[in-house]
Amino acid sequence: MTEFLFLHWQHLSRAERIALVLLFATLTAWIWIPTTAQDQSYHAFADTRALFGVPRAADVLSNLAFAAVGLFGIRLLVSTGDAKLPTAARASLWCIALGFLATGAGSAWYHLDPNDATLAWDRLPMTLVFSGVLGLAAAQRIGQNVARVALALLFELGVASVVYWRITGDLSLYLALQYGGFAALVVLLLATRQRDDPFPWWWLVGWYGLAKVFEGADAMIWNATPNDSNRLPTPSACASVPPPIRVAMRASAPAGAADFRRCMASTRRSSSAPSPVSTTSGINGASPSMSIAWPAWAARIASK
């Protein structure tokens, strides 16, 4: 919390004041959220098929897409070390890249044996991704001072929320930060519009919302496509497929095995996911919407 010492409180801009109000509003909302236990049906995924001895293979192996996105981001960050990006923005991009790589491992570990203990290792790296996304938004839309504070503070709070849940069984702080952070991002984008921002924020917002819909409709989507050859691919498995392709696939679904093969072919090219297995994942702790090849790896590191 010492990050607040680095703010020039007497000279805050309008955007900086908006950011602080959003942060305090999120934390205040937590006070009013009732104690929330982890619903154990969360761990009941629709597709439990094994492949090559790997249980719930589609949910496990599709996390290779997250790792691939993270590795690609790290490669770009290393190769564009001289890019004219502010320190806070570059640090945020590193958080996103490393967070995706860790999420690939943590989410795979969780899906091998879904329970509260393994779910913690899925959620922890996602706090790094969320912190990076909001830190980058602050860097682009507000300023470097606020971005540095936001990045450090949000990561600390994110880790604390997962630890708090595991100690007390209360998920409320994690929920307040996840959904409050998403709402804060939307408000920030609307309140600080910039035409020269190279990052496609509204793609991210739209796909995050759509992914939540698909996650919540896990069983319904699974049951609506009764034949294995026609079942829809998971959002995670197609996480690296470009958004226009995914839009077209969803619009024509269920189109059958041909669409499925095209999706998996695209996924294998971009993320090396090894198995053509279809599924819809349940409320996956590693939100599939976050990949979208993080949008075109952060606009190719802000156009170098």
C-alpha positions in Angstrom: 0.0 0.0 0.0 3.0 2.3 0.2 2.6 2.9 -3.5 0.3 5.8 -2.7 3.3 7.7 -1.3 4.5 8.1 -4.9 1.4 10.1 -6.0 1.5 13.9 -6.1 -1.8 14.3 -4.3 -2.0 18.1 -4.8 -1.6 17.9 -8.5 -3.8 15.0 -9.6 -5.3 15.3 -13.1 -9.0 14.6 -13.8 -8.1 11.1 -15.1 -6.0 10.3 -12.0 -8.9 11.3 -9.8 -11.2 9.1 -11.8 -8.8 6.2 -11.3 -8.6 6.7 -7.5 -12.4 6.9 -7.2 -12.8 3.7 -9.2 -10.3 1.9 -6.9 -11.9 3.1 -3.7 -15.3 2.2 -5.1 -14.2 -1.3 -5.8 -12.8 -1.8 -2.3 -15.9 -0.2 -0.8 -18.1 -2.6 -2.8 -16.3 -5.5 -1.2 -17.5 -4.4 2.2 -21.1 -4.8 1.1 -20.6 -8.2 -0.7 -21.8 -11.0 1.6 -19.5 -13.8 2.5 -19.3 -16.0 -0.6 -18.2 -19.7 -0.4 -16.8 -21.4 -3.5 -19.7 -23.3 -5.2 -18.5 -26.9 -5.5 -20.5 -27.3 -8.8 -17.9 -24.9 -10.2 -15.6 -27.9 -10.6 -18.1 -30.1 -12.5 -17.1 -29.6 -16.1 -19.3 -30.9 -18.9 -16.6 -32.8 -20.8 -14.7 -35.3 -18.7 -13.2 -37.4 -21.5 -9.6 -38.6 -21.2 -7.1 -38.8 -24.0 -3.7 -40.6 -23.8 -4.3 -41.1 -20.1 -4.9 -37.4 -19.5 -8.2 -36.8 -17.6 -10.4 -34.0 -18.9 -7.9 -33.8 -21.7 -9.6 -31.0 -23.7 -9.6 -28.6 -20.7 -6.1 -29.6 -19.7 -4.3 -29.6 -23.1 -6.1 -26.5 -24.4 -4.1 -24.5 -21.8 -1.2 -24.8 -24.2 -2.8 -21.9 -26.0 -2.3 -19.7 -22.9 1.3 -20.7 -22.6 1.9 -20.1 -26.3 0.4 -16.6 -26.1 2.6 -15.8 -23.1 5.8 -17.1 -24.8 5.0 -15.1 -27.9 4.5 -12.0 -25.8 7.9 -12.6 -24.0 9.6 -13.1 -27.4 8.2 -9.8 -28.7 9.1 -7.9 -25.5 12.7 -9.2 -25.7 13.0 -8.4 -29.4 11.6 -4.9 -29.0 13.7 -3.9 -26.0 14.4 -0.5 -27.6 10.8 0.3 -28.3 9.7 3.7 -27.2 7.3 2.5 -24.5 7.1 4.1 -21.1 8.4 2.0 -18.2 5.0 1.4 -16.6 3.5 0.3 -19.9 6.4 -2.2 -20.6 6.2 -3.5 -17.0 2.4 -4.1 -17.5 3.1 -6.0 -20.8 5.6 -8.2 -19.0 3.0 -8.9 -16.3 0.5 -10.0 -19.0 3.0 -12.2 -20.8 4.3 -13.9 -17.7 0.8 -14.2 -16.4 -0.3 -16.0 -19.5 2.6 -18.4 -19.3 1.9 -19.1 -15.6 -1.8 -19.5 -16.3 -1.1 -22.2 -18.9 0.6 -24.2 -16.1 -1.8 -23.3 -13.3 -5.0 -23.9 -15.2 -3.7 -27.2 -16.6 -2.9 -28.3 -13.1 -6.3 -27.3 -11.9 -8.2 -29.2 -14.7 -6.2 -32.4 -14.0 -7.9 -32.6 -10.6 -10.5 -29.8 -10.2 -10.9 -28.8 -6.5 -10.5 -25.7 -4.4 -6.8 -26.4 -3.6 -5.8 -26.7 -7.3 -8.1 -23.8 -8.3 -5.9 -21.5 -6.2 -3.0 -22.2 -8.6 -5.3 -21.3 -11.5 -6.4 -18.0 -10.0 -3.0 -16.8 -8.7 -1.4 -16.2 -12.1 -4.6 -14.7 -13.5 -4.2 -11.9 -10.9 -0.9 -11.1 -12.6 -2.7 -10.9 -16.0 -5.5 -8.7 -14.6 -3.0 -6.4 -12.9 -1.1 -6.0 -16.2 -4.2 -5.2 -18.2 -5.4 -2.6 -15.8 -1.9 -1.2 -15.3 -1.5 -0.9 -19.1 -4.8 0.9 -19.4 -3.7 3.3 -16.7 -0.4 3.9 -18.4 -2.1 4.6 -21.8 -5.1 6.6 -20.5 -3.9 8.3 -17.3 -0.2 8.5 -16.7 2.9 6.7 -15.6 2.7 7.6 -11.9 -0.8 6.2 -11.5 0.1 3.2 -13.7 3.0 2.3 -11.4 0.8 2.5 -8.4 -2.0 0.6 -10.0 0.2 -2.2 -11.2 1.9 -2.8 -7.8 -1.3 -2.3 -5.8 -3.6 -4.5 -7.9 -1.1 -7.4 -8.0 -0.8 -7.2 -4.2 -4.5 -7.1 -3.7 -5.0 -9.9 -6.3 -2.6 -12.3 -4.5 -4.1 -11.3 -1.2 -7.7 -12.0 -2.4 -6.7 -15.6 -3.4 -4.8 -16.2 -0.1 -7.8 -14.7 1.8 -10.2 -17.1 0.1 -8.0 -20.1 0.9 -7.7 -19.1 4.5 -11.3 -18.0 5.2 -13.3 -19.7 2.5 -14.7 -16.3 1.5 -14.4 -15.5 -2.2 -15.9 -12.0 -1.9 -12.6 -10.0 -2.2 -11.6 -12.0 -5.3 -15.0 -11.4 -6.9 -14.9 -7.7 -6.0 -11.5 -7.3 -7.7 -12.3 -9.3 -10.8 -15.7 -7.8 -11.6 -14.9 -4.4 -10.1 -11.7 -4.3 -12.1 -13.6 -5.1 -15.3 -16.2 -2.4 -14.6 -13.4 0.1 -13.7 -11.8 -0.7 -17.1 -15.0 0.1 -19.0 -15.6 3.3 -17.1 -11.9 4.3 -17.6 -12.2 3.7 -21.4 -15.4 5.7 -21.6 -14.1 8.6 -19.5 -10.7 9.0 -21.1 -11.2 8.5 -24.8 -8.0 8.6 -26.9 -7.7 8.2 -30.6 -3.9 7.5 -30.5 -4.1 4.5 -28.1 -2.7 1.6 -30.1 -4.3 -1.1 -27.9 -7.7 -2.6 -29.0 -9.4 -2.3 -25.6 -13.0 -2.8 -26.8 -12.0 -6.1 -28.4 -10.8 -7.3 -25.0 -14.0 -6.0 -23.2 -16.3 -7.6 -25.7 -14.5 -11.0 -25.7 -14.3 -11.1 -21.9 -18.0 -10.6 -21.7 -18.8 -13.1 -24.4 -16.5 -15.7 -22.7 -18.4 -15.3 -19.4 -21.6 -16.0 -21.2 -20.2 -19.2 -22.8 -18.6 -20.3 -19.5 -21.9 -19.8 -17.6 -23.8 -21.8 -20.4 -21.3 -24.7 -20.2 -23.8 -27.5 -19.7 -26.5 -26.0 -22.0 -24.0 -25.7 -24.9 -22.7 -29.2 -24.3 -26.2 -30.7 -24.2 -27.4 -28.7 -27.3 -24.7 -30.4 -29.4 -25.3 -34.1 -28.6 -23.0 -35.7 -31.1 -19.3 -35.8 -30.4 -18.4 -34.8 -33.9 -20.6 -31.8 -33.8 -19.9 -30.4 -30.4 -18.6 -26.9 -30.2 -14.9 -26.3 -29.4 -14.1 -24.8 -26.1 -13.3 -21.1 -25.8 -9.9 -22.1 -24.3 -9.0 -24.4 -27.2 -9.7 -21.7 -29.7 -8.2 -18.9 -27.5 -5.5 -18.1 -30.1 -7.8 -18.1 -33.1 -8.2 -14.5 -34.4 -11.5 -12.9 -33.3 -13.1 -12.6 -36.8 -12.7 -16.3 -37.4 -14.2 -17.1 -34.0 -17.1 -14.7 -34.7 -17.8 -16.5 -38.0 -17.6 -19.9 -36.4 -20.0 -19.0 -33.6 -22.5 -17.4 -36.0 -22.7 -20.6 -38.0 -22.6 -23.1 -35.1 -23.4 -25.9 -34.8 -21.9 -26.4 -38.3 -20.4 -29.8 -37.5 -17.1 -31.4 -37.8 -15.8 -29.2 -40.7 -15.9 -26.1 -38.5 -14.3 -28.1 -35.6 -11.4 -29.3 -37.8 -10.8 -25.7 -39.1 -10.8 -24.4 -35.5 -8.4 -27.0 -34.3 -6.1 -26.5 -37.4 -5.9 -22.8 -36.6 -5.3 -23.6 -32.9 -2.5 -26.0 -33.7 -0.8 -23.5 -36.0 -0.9 -20.7 -33.4 -0.5 -22.6 -30.1 0.7 -26.1 -30.8 -2.3 -27.6 -29.0 -1.8 -31.3 -29.7 -5.2 -33.0 -29.6 -8.4 -32.5 -31.7 -10.7 -32.8 -28.8 -13.9 -30.8 -28.4 -15.5 -29.5 -25.3 -17.0 -26.6 -23.6 -15.3 -25.7 -20.3 -17.2 -24.7 -17.3 -16.5 -21.6 -15.2 -12.8 -21.9 -15.9 -10.7 -19.8 -13.5 -8.4 -18.9 -16.4 -10.9 -16.9 -18.5 -10.5 -17.9 -22.1 -11.4 -14.5 -23.3 -8.1 -13.1 -22.1 -6.0 -14.8 -24.8 -7.2 -13.4 -28.1 -3.5 -13.5 -28.8 -3.4 -10.7 -26.4 -4.8 -8.5 -28.7 -2.4 -9.0 -31.5 0.3 -9.0 -28.9 -0.5 -5.7 -27.5 -0.6 -4.1 -30.9 2.8 -5.6 -31.8 4.3 -4.0 -28.7 2.7 -0.7 -29.5 4.0 -0.7 -33.1 7.6 -0.8 -31.8 
